[in-house]
Structures are given as C-alpha cells and as structure tokens.
Amino acid sequence: MNRKSLIGAMLTILCWLPFQLQGAEEREPYDDRYCTTCHGADGRGNFGVQAPRLAGMEPWYLKRQLENFRAGIRGAHLKDIEGMAMRPMAAQLTDEGIADVVEWVGDWNYIPAQVTIEGDSAAGKQLYLQCATCHGDEAQGNETLGAPALRGQNDWYLVTQLKNFKKGWRGSESLDNYGQQMMPMAQILTDDDSINNVVSHINTLGKD
C-alpha cells in the first residue's frame, strides 16, 4: 500500500470514529484526546501517515493550526492529502476541546525527532538566512511574528510542508494570513535539493 492509499484508509477510519460517538440528535460528550491515533502515543509523529511531532510544539501554534483546520482554512486544497485528513478531526473540536488538547499535549515530554533527510547543510545554511528573519537564527520560532519553531520537528514533515507552500497546496486560502506569507518565501527554494538542504541545516540546530 502506497502512502496516499494508507493516508486515505486512515482518513476513512478516523472520519468514522468521532461520528460513532455522536448522538442521533446532538453531539454526546466524548474524549477529544484521540490525537495519538496518528501522532503516536508519545507525540513524536508518524511518518506512515505524515502526522508530525506534537510533543514540544508551542501551544499558541498548535491552537492556531487546530482552529485553522476546523475552519477549513488549512487542509482545503485537494492535493493536501495530509491536511485534508486533519480537517474532520479538528471539526469535532469545540473551543474548550481545543484548549484541552493543547494543555494535554503541553504535558508530553519533548524528544527531538530523528534525522531522516540527507542534504547539503552548508548550502542550506545560506538558504536559511531568509527563513531566520521570522523563525529565528536557531529556528527557535517567534510568537510575535506567528512563526513556529522548526528545529526538532520531523524533517520529513518540514519537507512536505515546504513543498506544499511552494505549490500553493497550503497557504492559498484568503484567511490564512501566515500561510500566505510563507508561500512566496518557499519560492526561494528552487528545487527538491534546495528544500532538502535547508531542512538538513535545520536538523543541525538544537532545542534548549
């Protein structure tokens, strides 16, 4: 089974699950903490379904992404397979549910993701200079600018998202203000090698 087929199967299962817990006339109370199904029991991510690491993710960024998925601001493009898989998951969440998930995830122990991408980190360092304007010299993120930390995140996820921004599969929705800022920035990465190089450089940056 290829990755798209696997994600499609997971989407079918996960779309079905919340509705089995929903009453005929109104939504029954149920546990919103089903993130581990895809993101892993320890929140370290799952390459098989392209679900990124949540452990250690900034609460303000996680909250924004869950809200964006719920509102259809993210995961709207038909080519964004992983994003589309997240939308029905987030659609089940109330504001209170999102707050609960964010608090719950905040208690998970952070463990840096394994390196899986090979590239020229020296060349990537030069490319990253423009990224550093928002994401910081050490890829530590900047809440004021709405730019998340990149270091320590699954490198395969960063590669996928950079490609999505570059192709307009993410960030093209009119209400996705931060995504629209990222789309032109991704264009400086002219090919897959450039993307792998900049991600390889990010892999060299630690987390305090």
N, C-alpha and C positions, 0 to 999 in steps of 0.2 A: 504493500500500500504506500503510495507516494505521500508527501507532506500535505498537499492540498486535500487529498482524499481523507487523510487522517483528521485534519482540522475540520473538514466537512462533517465527518462522523461525530466528532466531539461536539460540534455546534448543534447537531440534531439531538444528541443526548442531553446536553446542558440546557437547550431551549425547552426540552420536555420536562426536566426535573422541577424547576420552580413552579410550573403550572400544575403539577401534581399536588403541590402544596397549597394551591389556591382554591378557595371555596367556589361553589357554583355562582353565588351572588356577590360575594365580596372577598377580598384578599384576607386569608386567615394568617394569623401570626406564624412566622417560621423563622428559622435561623438563617440570617443573611451571610453567615460566615462560611460560604461554600467556595471561597477563592482557592483553597488548597487543592481542589479537584484538578485544576490546570497548573497553578503556580507552584505546587509542591507543598508538602506538609511543613517544610521549614522555610517556605517562601523564597527559595533560591532560584526559581524559574524552571522551565521545562522546554527544552529545545524541540521535542517532538511535536508540540502544539504551538511553538513560538510564544509561549507565555513568559514574560520577563520576571526577573527578580523583583519582589516587592519588599523583602526584608531590607531595612535601611533606607528605603525611599522616603523622601521628605513628605511629611503629612500634607502640606499645602499643595504639593504637586499631585499626590495621589488623589486628593479630594477633587482637584480641578479636572483630572482625567476621568474620574468616575462620573462627575457631573456632565462632562462633555459627551461621554459615551451615552449616558442616559438621555441627553437632549438631542442626540443624533448629530452633534457637531463633529464628533470623531467616529470613524468606522462607517461612514456613509458611502464611500466610494466602493463600487462593486469589485474592484481589484484589490482592495484592502481586506484580504480574507481574514486575517487575524483580528483586525479591528471590527469587522462585521460579526465575528464570533463573540466579541465582548459586549456588543450593544444589548442583546437580550438579557445578559447577566446584570448589567447596570440598570436596565429598565425596571427591574424588580425592586430597586432600592429606593426607599424614601430618604429624605434629608437626614432623618435620625439613623437610618440604616447605614448611610454613607459615613456619618460621624462615628458610628460604632465600628465599622470595618477599619476606618483609618486609625482609631485608637487601638484596636486589636492588633493590626499589622505593626503598629509602633512598638509593640512589646516583643516582636520577633528579634532574635539575635542576628546581627549582620555578619555575613561571611562573604568575603569578596568572591566574585564569580570566577570560574576557571577560564583561562585563556584558550580560545579555540581558533582565532583568526590569525593568519600569518600575513605580514606585510612589512613594508619598509618604514619603521617607526621614525627614522631620521627625516625622511621625506614627509611623513605625517606630521612631524613637529612643526614644520614650516606651514603646512596647510592649516594646522590647528590655531595659528596665531589669530585668525579672524574669529574662530569659534570662541577663543578666550575672552573676547570683548564682552560676551554675555555669560558664558559658562564658567569663567574664571581660569586663571593660569594653570591651576591644578585640577581643572574640571570639577571643582567643588560645588558649582552651582551658585545662583544668585537669586534669592527670593524676590528682591526688589524689582529685578528685571523679568521675573517669572521664568527664569532659565534653570532647569533642574540640574543636579549633579549628574555627571556622565561616568566618572570613574567608579569602578566596582560593579557597574551594570554588565549584564551579559553582553559580550561583544557581538554575538550573532544577532541580538536584538537591535543593537545600535546600527549595525549594517543594514538590517531590514528597514528600520525607520528612516535612515538617511536616503535609501533608495526610494522609499515611499514619498518622502518630501520632494525628492528630485523629480519624480514622475508625476507629482501632483495628486497622488493617491491619498496623501494625508496633508492637511493644511489648506485645502482648496475651499472649504466651507466658509461662507462670508462671516460667520460669527466666531470662527476660530482665529482670534487675533494673534495669538502667539504662533500658531501653526503657519499663518500667512507670513509672519516674519521669517520663519525657518525655510520656507520654500525657496526664496531667492538665495539664501545662504548655502543651501545644498547644491546649487548650481555651480559653485566653485570647485566641486568635486566632479571632475570631468568624466571619470570612468570608474569601473569597479575597483581598479587598482588604487585609485586615489581614496576611495572610501575605505578600503582595507588598510591603507597606510595611516590614515588619520585615526582610525579605530585602534590600530596597533600602537600608536602613540598614546592614546587614552589609556590603553592597558598598562602603560608604564607608570601611570600616575596613581599614587596611593590614596588611602582614605584614613583620615585622622581617627 
